[in-house]
Amino acid sequence: MPEPHADLLVRLLRGTLGDSVLGVYLHGSATLGGLRPHSDLDIPAVVRDPTTHPQRRCLVQELLKVSGPPGSRMRPVELIVVAQGDVRPWRYPPTCEFLYGEWLRADYERGVTPGPEPMPDLAPLLMVLGADARLYGPPPADLIDPVPQEDLRRAVVAGVPQLLSELDRDTRDVLLTLAQVWTTLATGAIRSKDAAADWALQRLPTEHRPVLAHARAVHLGEEAEDWTELWPGVRSCADFLVRGVEDQAP
């Protein structure tokens, strides 16, 4: 079952965007084994009409109140809005109409309002919508086209440079996402972060396993996040994961 404030997000979307809202769904951890202590609440929405700047600014202002920044007791929200005409018929890269994520909170608080832009790594999200975890509207297959496997592979690779740039700031999530990317390319399946880490740990050299194992344990709430002793091995572990991605990349 979705967390209680998922319904609040549906009301926020419909109250701000009106009848343009065609469908609102869950994806990510909520559909891949369940939310973990550090999981975002991932909400993709499909709309009929392009959004306006005032609408997007209203969404940002309201989400700042209900999404939890790091260290808070509220669940962080990642909200992505796509216009149906930008993803049906499918083309790559897809366009994201609106994006909210806690890693951008400082920008939002300075008054930055996200607008439409191409977003290659939106493709895996749209593929995961096949889980049909509906909060509002029809099955997602009624609103968006299937994502070709070739575009899925291109998309998961496209985000790797940005991930590496965030390694120092968001170590746990970057390592787990790299494991996800490697797993997806090697197996064709999109797995939860802890399941992807399980897969990758079996393929890591012994010296890299403690780093990824710690990221997985923190994600599951089994350990407190402390990279002090493991930090010297973080970069080399990330580099090995990237080599795994590169070996599988199209």
DALIN-V386198 format. One line per field, one symbol per residue. ss: DSSP state (H for helix, E for strand, - for the rest). Layout:
ss=???
This chain:
ss=----HHHHHHHHHHHHHHHHEEEEEEEHHHH---------EEEEEEE-----HHHHHHHHHHHHHH----------EEEEEEEHHHH-------EE-EEE-HHHHHHHH-------EE---HHHHHHHHHH-EEEEE--HHH------HHHHHHHHHH-HHHHHH-----HHHHHHHHHHHHHHHHH-----HHHHHHHHH----HHHHHHHHHHHHHH-----------HHHHHHHHHHHHHHHHHH--
